[in-house]
Amino acid sequence: MSNEPAETELVCSAKGCRQAAVWVLAWNNPKLHTPERRKTWLACDEHREYLSRFLGLREFLREVVPLAEWRARNET
């Protein structure tokens, strides 16, 4: 038995969705955040396009990447 905590499953940020997240939507609000600041929403396959469109219409969306790629980039 390991003393390390089990990894928490990351879920989609869409309201009411409990599906596993597979995408990261990196965004920022230029009126509130510095250009390099990135906030994130998580998305399942079903909600990736909907959440991307929501952020894109507001010109907040900066990039959409697979969760595994995002984690690999941010491992330190």
N, C-alpha and C positions, 0 to 999 in steps of 0.2 A: 504494500500500500504506500502510495506516494503522499508526501505532505504538501505537494504543490496543488494549488487550486485548479479545478477543471476549467478549461477555456470556456468563457461565456459565449453562447451563440449570438452573433450579431444579426439583428433583424432589420427589415426594410423600414424606412422612415415614413412611408405613406400611411396616412391615418387609418388605423384599424388593421393594418396588415401585420401578420406575425410570421411571414415567410422569411427564410434565411436570406441575408444580404449577399449579393454577389458582385455588386457594382458600388463604386464610390463616386459621388458627384461632388467635385470640389468647386466651391463658389466663394464669392465675397460681394458685399454691398459697397461699391466705391464711395458712397456718401458716409459710410461708417467705418470702413476698414482701410488700412494701408494697402497698396497694390499687391504686396507679396503675401498678405494674410490670406489663409485659406480655411474656410469652414467646410464641414462635410455633412452630406446626407448620404445615407445608405439606401440601396435599392435592390429589390429582387428583379428577376427578368421581366416580370409582368408590369412593374411600375417604373422601370428605368426611363422609358420614353416620356411618360406622363410627368415625372418629376423633372426631367431634363427640360421639357417644354415650359413648365412652370417657371423654372429659374432662368431659362433662355429669354422668355418674353420680357423679363425684368432686367435683362442684360447682366445677370449675376453669375451665370454659369461660366466656369473657366476650363474645366475638363471633366471627362467621364472616363474612368479606368476600372478594369477588373479589380476586385477587392484583393486578390492574391498579389497583383502587381503593386498596388498601393502599399500593402504591408511590406513587400520586399524592398521598396524604395525607402521606407521609413524605419527599417530595422537598424538599430544602432547599439 
